[in-house]
Amino acid sequence: MKKNTAVSKITILLTTSDKYSDAWSPFIHFWNINCPNLNFPIVVNSETKIFKTDNPNIRTFSGGSDLPWSKRMINCLKTIESEYVLLCLEDYFIQSAVDEEIFNAAVNTMESDKKIGVIQFAIDISCRYDESVVVNKYFSPVPVLKTDSKTHNGRIYCVLSLYRKDYLKKLLVPTESPWEFEIFGTLRSQYFREKVYREREDHKRCFNYLIEPKYGYGISRGKWLPKNKELFEKFNIDVDFSNLGILSEEEWLQWVEIYKGNKKKTQTIKREHRSKQQIIMLLFKNPKEFFDIFRNILKKKKKALKDRFPFIR
């Protein structure tokens, strides 16, 4: 990896919670193996638990268990001095060597264009970028959501992403969960000047991680995916799988059917998630209908929504 003048400007932000602390060591293990030259400072943004390590490059920010996810993120970002943060979740287990050429291109792209707020390293999510525009060989912009469109084009996701720290702070609202951040952060992003870019699909991906029940690794629906056990045994990583349990194929398929609306929701899905799923389904499948509903909400609850959408007048 050629020396990058922006190395000192980047911090790896591992945002997580106490519940998923069993994934912290595996994340660091695979990061060290496959991203040895991306030895940026790492901040583990947790609730109350501390990541115990002898590595002086890693510190824990314990934000408290009584605060929403976004509020902990905001407080954690205040302790980070770097211009950029590489946002990761605890179960992004990198499976092969990072493509340093692509990563350097991302950093240099953001350095040369200060209007870019984020570059997302994810090629396995359903929303689209503008394929007609190619920047620095590897990246394309994600256009704003058209309110009259019937196709999904979300912009903000909790995927591995290189953020300009100030843009991430601007997107965050203290009361939101990760799900709400994706939904309403997508909407807020339409009103900010910063551009959203995504890694293209016509080359080897920069970071090889896959959270998919049948073929991937990580955590889904609050449980370990089945292939983690084989992976961790291969690398002598000791994890107590009984803490979270292992997601069965039946559990995953049931959730997919519920998400698609083919089955009635059961008590296994938390009440607070049901409304979020309904919102997501509208935003992803019929943005026009979503915005019609959203406009009605604005009319009735404009004052209450000013905190979430501070640009509303």
Contacts in CASP RR format, 6 or more apart in sequence:
PFRMAT RR
TARGET T0000
AUTHOR 0000-0000-0000
METHOD contacts of the structure
MODEL  1
MKKNTAVSKITILLTTSDKYSDAWSPFIHFWNINCPNLNFPIVVNSETKI
FKTDNPNIRTFSGGSDLPWSKRMINCLKTIESEYVLLCLEDYFIQSAVDE
EIFNAAVNTMESDKKIGVIQFAIDISCRYDESVVVNKYFSPVPVLKTDSK
THNGRIYCVLSLYRKDYLKKLLVPTESPWEFEIFGTLRSQYFREKVYRER
EDHKRCFNYLIEPKYGYGISRGKWLPKNKELFEKFNIDVDFSNLGILSEE
EWLQWVEIYKGNKKKTQTIKREHRSKQQIIMLLFKNPKEFFDIFRNILKK
KKKALKDRFPFIR
1 37 0 8 1.000
1 38 0 8 1.000
1 100 0 8 1.000
1 104 0 8 1.000
2 104 0 8 1.000
4 104 0 8 1.000
4 107 0 8 1.000
6 83 0 8 1.000
6 84 0 8 1.000
6 107 0 8 1.000
6 108 0 8 1.000
6 111 0 8 1.000
7 40 0 8 1.000
8 82 0 8 1.000
9 82 0 8 1.000
9 83 0 8 1.000
9 84 0 8 1.000
10 40 0 8 1.000
10 82 0 8 1.000
10 83 0 8 1.000
10 84 0 8 1.000
10 85 0 8 1.000
10 86 0 8 1.000
10 107 0 8 1.000
10 162 0 8 1.000
11 40 0 8 1.000
11 41 0 8 1.000
11 42 0 8 1.000
11 43 0 8 1.000
11 80 0 8 1.000
11 81 0 8 1.000
11 82 0 8 1.000
11 84 0 8 1.000
11 85 0 8 1.000
11 86 0 8 1.000
12 31 0 8 1.000
12 38 0 8 1.000
12 40 0 8 1.000
12 41 0 8 1.000
12 42 0 8 1.000
12 43 0 8 1.000
12 85 0 8 1.000
12 86 0 8 1.000
12 88 0 8 1.000
13 43 0 8 1.000
13 45 0 8 1.000
13 76 0 8 1.000
13 77 0 8 1.000
13 80 0 8 1.000
13 85 0 8 1.000
13 86 0 8 1.000
13 87 0 8 1.000
13 88 0 8 1.000
14 24 0 8 1.000
14 27 0 8 1.000
14 42 0 8 1.000
14 43 0 8 1.000
14 44 0 8 1.000
14 45 0 8 1.000
14 88 0 8 1.000
14 89 0 8 1.000
14 90 0 8 1.000
15 45 0 8 1.000
15 69 0 8 1.000
15 72 0 8 1.000
15 73 0 8 1.000
15 76 0 8 1.000
15 87 0 8 1.000
15 88 0 8 1.000
15 89 0 8 1.000
15 90 0 8 1.000
15 158 0 8 1.000
16 23 0 8 1.000
16 24 0 8 1.000
16 44 0 8 1.000
16 45 0 8 1.000
16 46 0 8 1.000
16 89 0 8 1.000
16 90 0 8 1.000
17 46 0 8 1.000
17 47 0 8 1.000
17 69 0 8 1.000
18 46 0 8 1.000
18 47 0 8 1.000
18 48 0 8 1.000
18 49 0 8 1.000
18 65 0 8 1.000
19 222 0 8 1.000
19 244 0 8 1.000
20 90 0 8 1.000
20 91 0 8 1.000
20 219 0 8 1.000
20 222 0 8 1.000
20 244 0 8 1.000
21 46 0 8 1.000
21 49 0 8 1.000
21 51 0 8 1.000
22 239 0 8 1.000
22 240 0 8 1.000
22 243 0 8 1.000
22 244 0 8 1.000
23 90 0 8 1.000
23 91 0 8 1.000
23 218 0 8 1.000
23 219 0 8 1.000
24 44 0 8 1.000
24 51 0 8 1.000
24 90 0 8 1.000
25 237 0 8 1.000
25 239 0 8 1.000
26 93 0 8 1.000
26 228 0 8 1.000
26 232 0 8 1.000
26 237 0 8 1.000
26 239 0 8 1.000
27 88 0 8 1.000
27 90 0 8 1.000
27 91 0 8 1.000
27 92 0 8 1.000
27 93 0 8 1.000
28 42 0 8 1.000
28 53 0 8 1.000
28 55 0 8 1.000
28 58 0 8 1.000
29 235 0 8 1.000
29 237 0 8 1.000
30 93 0 8 1.000
30 94 0 8 1.000
30 95 0 8 1.000
30 235 0 8 1.000
31 38 0 8 1.000
31 94 0 8 1.000
33 94 0 8 1.000
34 94 0 8 1.000
34 95 0 8 1.000
34 96 0 8 1.000
34 97 0 8 1.000
34 98 0 8 1.000
34 208 0 8 1.000
35 94 0 8 1.000
35 97 0 8 1.000
35 98 0 8 1.000
35 207 0 8 1.000
37 98 0 8 1.000
37 100 0 8 1.000
38 86 0 8 1.000
38 98 0 8 1.000
38 100 0 8 1.000
38 103 0 8 1.000
39 57 0 8 1.000
40 57 0 8 1.000
40 82 0 8 1.000
40 86 0 8 1.000
41 57 0 8 1.000
41 58 0 8 1.000
41 59 0 8 1.000
41 82 0 8 1.000
42 55 0 8 1.000
42 57 0 8 1.000
42 58 0 8 1.000
42 59 0 8 1.000
43 58 0 8 1.000
43 59 0 8 1.000
43 60 0 8 1.000
43 61 0 8 1.000
43 76 0 8 1.000
43 79 0 8 1.000
43 80 0 8 1.000
44 51 0 8 1.000
44 58 0 8 1.000
44 59 0 8 1.000
44 60 0 8 1.000
44 61 0 8 1.000
45 61 0 8 1.000
45 63 0 8 1.000
45 72 0 8 1.000
45 73 0 8 1.000
45 76 0 8 1.000
46 60 0 8 1.000
46 61 0 8 1.000
46 62 0 8 1.000
46 63 0 8 1.000
47 62 0 8 1.000
47 63 0 8 1.000
47 64 0 8 1.000
47 65 0 8 1.000
47 72 0 8 1.000
48 62 0 8 1.000
48 63 0 8 1.000
48 64 0 8 1.000
48 65 0 8 1.000
49 60 0 8 1.000
49 62 0 8 1.000
50 60 0 8 1.000
50 62 0 8 1.000
51 58 0 8 1.000
51 60 0 8 1.000
61 75 0 8 1.000
61 76 0 8 1.000
61 79 0 8 1.000
63 72 0 8 1.000
63 75 0 8 1.000
63 76 0 8 1.000
64 72 0 8 1.000
67 75 0 8 1.000
68 174 0 8 1.000
68 175 0 8 1.000
68 176 0 8 1.000
68 177 0 8 1.000
69 176 0 8 1.000
69 177 0 8 1.000
69 178 0 8 1.000
69 181 0 8 1.000
70 172 0 8 1.000
70 173 0 8 1.000
70 174 0 8 1.000
70 175 0 8 1.000
70 176 0 8 1.000
70 177 0 8 1.000
70 180 0 8 1.000
70 181 0 8 1.000
71 174 0 8 1.000
71 175 0 8 1.000
73 168 0 8 1.000
73 172 0 8 1.000
74 169 0 8 1.000
74 172 0 8 1.000
74 174 0 8 1.000
77 85 0 8 1.000
77 165 0 8 1.000
77 168 0 8 1.000
77 169 0 8 1.000
77 172 0 8 1.000
80 165 0 8 1.000
82 165 0 8 1.000
83 164 0 8 1.000
83 165 0 8 1.000
84 107 0 8 1.000
84 110 0 8 1.000
84 162 0 8 1.000
84 163 0 8 1.000
84 164 0 8 1.000
84 165 0 8 1.000
85 162 0 8 1.000
85 163 0 8 1.000
85 165 0 8 1.000
85 168 0 8 1.000
86 160 0 8 1.000
86 161 0 8 1.000
86 162 0 8 1.000
86 163 0 8 1.000
87 158 0 8 1.000
87 160 0 8 1.000
87 161 0 8 1.000
87 162 0 8 1.000
87 163 0 8 1.000
87 168 0 8 1.000
88 160 0 8 1.000
89 158 0 8 1.000
89 160 0 8 1.000
90 219 0 8 1.000
91 211 0 8 1.000
91 217 0 8 1.000
91 218 0 8 1.000
91 219 0 8 1.000
92 160 0 8 1.000
92 207 0 8 1.000
92 209 0 8 1.000
92 211 0 8 1.000
92 218 0 8 1.000
93 209 0 8 1.000
93 217 0 8 1.000
93 218 0 8 1.000
93 228 0 8 1.000
93 231 0 8 1.000
94 207 0 8 1.000
94 208 0 8 1.000
94 209 0 8 1.000
95 208 0 8 1.000
95 209 0 8 1.000
95 210 0 8 1.000
95 217 0 8 1.000
96 208 0 8 1.000
98 206 0 8 1.000
98 207 0 8 1.000
98 208 0 8 1.000
99 204 0 8 1.000
99 205 0 8 1.000
99 206 0 8 1.000
99 207 0 8 1.000
102 138 0 8 1.000
102 199 0 8 1.000
102 203 0 8 1.000
102 204 0 8 1.000
102 205 0 8 1.000
102 206 0 8 1.000
103 206 0 8 1.000
105 136 0 8 1.000
105 137 0 8 1.000
105 138 0 8 1.000
105 139 0 8 1.000
106 119 0 8 1.000
106 121 0 8 1.000
106 136 0 8 1.000
106 138 0 8 1.000
106 139 0 8 1.000
106 162 0 8 1.000
106 199 0 8 1.000
106 206 0 8 1.000
107 162 0 8 1.000
108 136 0 8 1.000
109 116 0 8 1.000
109 119 0 8 1.000
109 135 0 8 1.000
109 136 0 8 1.000
109 139 0 8 1.000
109 197 0 8 1.000
110 116 0 8 1.000
110 117 0 8 1.000
110 119 0 8 1.000
110 162 0 8 1.000
110 164 0 8 1.000
113 135 0 8 1.000
113 195 0 8 1.000
115 193 0 8 1.000
115 194 0 8 1.000
115 195 0 8 1.000
116 164 0 8 1.000
116 194 0 8 1.000
116 195 0 8 1.000
116 197 0 8 1.000
117 163 0 8 1.000
117 164 0 8 1.000
117 167 0 8 1.000
117 194 0 8 1.000
117 195 0 8 1.000
117 196 0 8 1.000
117 197 0 8 1.000
118 161 0 8 1.000
118 162 0 8 1.000
118 163 0 8 1.000
118 164 0 8 1.000
118 167 0 8 1.000
118 168 0 8 1.000
118 194 0 8 1.000
118 196 0 8 1.000
118 197 0 8 1.000
119 139 0 8 1.000
119 161 0 8 1.000
119 162 0 8 1.000
119 197 0 8 1.000
119 198 0 8 1.000
119 199 0 8 1.000
120 142 0 8 1.000
120 157 0 8 1.000
120 159 0 8 1.000
120 160 0 8 1.000
120 161 0 8 1.000
120 196 0 8 1.000
120 197 0 8 1.000
120 198 0 8 1.000
120 199 0 8 1.000
121 159 0 8 1.000
121 160 0 8 1.000
121 161 0 8 1.000
121 162 0 8 1.000
121 199 0 8 1.000
121 205 0 8 1.000
121 206 0 8 1.000
121 207 0 8 1.000
122 157 0 8 1.000
122 159 0 8 1.000
122 160 0 8 1.000
122 161 0 8 1.000
122 198 0 8 1.000
122 199 0 8 1.000
123 198 0 8 1.000
123 199 0 8 1.000
123 200 0 8 1.000
123 201 0 8 1.000
123 205 0 8 1.000
124 210 0 8 1.000
124 212 0 8 1.000
125 157 0 8 1.000
125 159 0 8 1.000
126 152 0 8 1.000
126 284 0 8 1.000
127 142 0 8 1.000
127 152 0 8 1.000
127 153 0 8 1.000
127 154 0 8 1.000
127 155 0 8 1.000
127 157 0 8 1.000
128 142 0 8 1.000
128 153 0 8 1.000
129 140 0 8 1.000
129 141 0 8 1.000
129 142 0 8 1.000
129 143 0 8 1.000
129 197 0 8 1.000
129 198 0 8 1.000
129 200 0 8 1.000
130 140 0 8 1.000
130 141 0 8 1.000
130 142 0 8 1.000
130 143 0 8 1.000
131 140 0 8 1.000
131 200 0 8 1.000
133 140 0 8 1.000
133 141 0 8 1.000
134 140 0 8 1.000
134 200 0 8 1.000
135 141 0 8 1.000
135 197 0 8 1.000
137 203 0 8 1.000
138 199 0 8 1.000
138 200 0 8 1.000
138 203 0 8 1.000
138 206 0 8 1.000
139 197 0 8 1.000
139 198 0 8 1.000
139 199 0 8 1.000
139 200 0 8 1.000
140 197 0 8 1.000
140 198 0 8 1.000
140 200 0 8 1.000
141 195 0 8 1.000
141 196 0 8 1.000
141 197 0 8 1.000
141 198 0 8 1.000
142 153 0 8 1.000
142 154 0 8 1.000
142 155 0 8 1.000
142 196 0 8 1.000
142 197 0 8 1.000
142 198 0 8 1.000
143 153 0 8 1.000
144 155 0 8 1.000
144 189 0 8 1.000
144 190 0 8 1.000
145 153 0 8 1.000
145 154 0 8 1.000
145 155 0 8 1.000
145 186 0 8 1.000
145 187 0 8 1.000
145 190 0 8 1.000
145 287 0 8 1.000
146 153 0 8 1.000
146 287 0 8 1.000
147 287 0 8 1.000
147 288 0 8 1.000
147 291 0 8 1.000
148 288 0 8 1.000
149 287 0 8 1.000
149 288 0 8 1.000
150 285 0 8 1.000
150 286 0 8 1.000
150 287 0 8 1.000
150 288 0 8 1.000
151 287 0 8 1.000
152 283 0 8 1.000
152 284 0 8 1.000
152 285 0 8 1.000
152 287 0 8 1.000
153 287 0 8 1.000
154 186 0 8 1.000
154 283 0 8 1.000
154 284 0 8 1.000
155 185 0 8 1.000
155 186 0 8 1.000
155 189 0 8 1.000
155 190 0 8 1.000
155 196 0 8 1.000
156 171 0 8 1.000
156 181 0 8 1.000
156 182 0 8 1.000
156 185 0 8 1.000
156 186 0 8 1.000
156 188 0 8 1.000
156 189 0 8 1.000
156 196 0 8 1.000
157 182 0 8 1.000
158 178 0 8 1.000
158 181 0 8 1.000
158 182 0 8 1.000
160 207 0 8 1.000
160 209 0 8 1.000
164 194 0 8 1.000
167 192 0 8 1.000
167 194 0 8 1.000
170 192 0 8 1.000
170 194 0 8 1.000
171 181 0 8 1.000
171 185 0 8 1.000
171 188 0 8 1.000
171 189 0 8 1.000
171 192 0 8 1.000
172 181 0 8 1.000
173 181 0 8 1.000
173 184 0 8 1.000
173 185 0 8 1.000
173 188 0 8 1.000
173 307 0 8 1.000
173 308 0 8 1.000
174 307 0 8 1.000
175 307 0 8 1.000
175 308 0 8 1.000
176 184 0 8 1.000
176 308 0 8 1.000
177 276 0 8 1.000
179 273 0 8 1.000
179 276 0 8 1.000
179 280 0 8 1.000
180 276 0 8 1.000
183 276 0 8 1.000
183 279 0 8 1.000
183 280 0 8 1.000
183 283 0 8 1.000
184 308 0 8 1.000
184 309 0 8 1.000
186 283 0 8 1.000
187 294 0 8 1.000
187 309 0 8 1.000
188 308 0 8 1.000
188 309 0 8 1.000
188 311 0 8 1.000
189 196 0 8 1.000
191 309 0 8 1.000
191 311 0 8 1.000
199 205 0 8 1.000
199 206 0 8 1.000
209 217 0 8 1.000
210 216 0 8 1.000
210 217 0 8 1.000
211 217 0 8 1.000
211 218 0 8 1.000
211 219 0 8 1.000
211 220 0 8 1.000
211 225 0 8 1.000
212 225 0 8 1.000
213 220 0 8 1.000
213 225 0 8 1.000
213 226 0 8 1.000
213 247 0 8 1.000
213 249 0 8 1.000
213 252 0 8 1.000
214 249 0 8 1.000
215 227 0 8 1.000
216 225 0 8 1.000
216 227 0 8 1.000
217 225 0 8 1.000
217 227 0 8 1.000
217 228 0 8 1.000
217 231 0 8 1.000
218 224 0 8 1.000
218 225 0 8 1.000
218 228 0 8 1.000
219 225 0 8 1.000
219 244 0 8 1.000
220 247 0 8 1.000
220 252 0 8 1.000
221 247 0 8 1.000
221 251 0 8 1.000
221 252 0 8 1.000
221 255 0 8 1.000
222 244 0 8 1.000
222 247 0 8 1.000
223 244 0 8 1.000
223 245 0 8 1.000
223 246 0 8 1.000
223 247 0 8 1.000
223 251 0 8 1.000
224 241 0 8 1.000
224 244 0 8 1.000
224 245 0 8 1.000
224 246 0 8 1.000
224 247 0 8 1.000
225 246 0 8 1.000
225 247 0 8 1.000
226 246 0 8 1.000
226 247 0 8 1.000
228 239 0 8 1.000
228 241 0 8 1.000
228 246 0 8 1.000
229 241 0 8 1.000
229 246 0 8 1.000
231 237 0 8 1.000
232 238 0 8 1.000
232 239 0 8 1.000
254 263 0 8 1.000
254 268 0 8 1.000
255 269 0 8 1.000
257 263 0 8 1.000
258 264 0 8 1.000
258 265 0 8 1.000
258 266 0 8 1.000
258 269 0 8 1.000
258 277 0 8 1.000
259 277 0 8 1.000
259 281 0 8 1.000
261 281 0 8 1.000
265 274 0 8 1.000
265 277 0 8 1.000
269 277 0 8 1.000
279 290 0 8 1.000
282 289 0 8 1.000
282 290 0 8 1.000
282 293 0 8 1.000
283 290 0 8 1.000
297 305 0 8 1.000
298 305 0 8 1.000
298 312 0 8 1.000
302 312 0 8 1.000
305 312 0 8 1.000
306 312 0 8 1.000
END
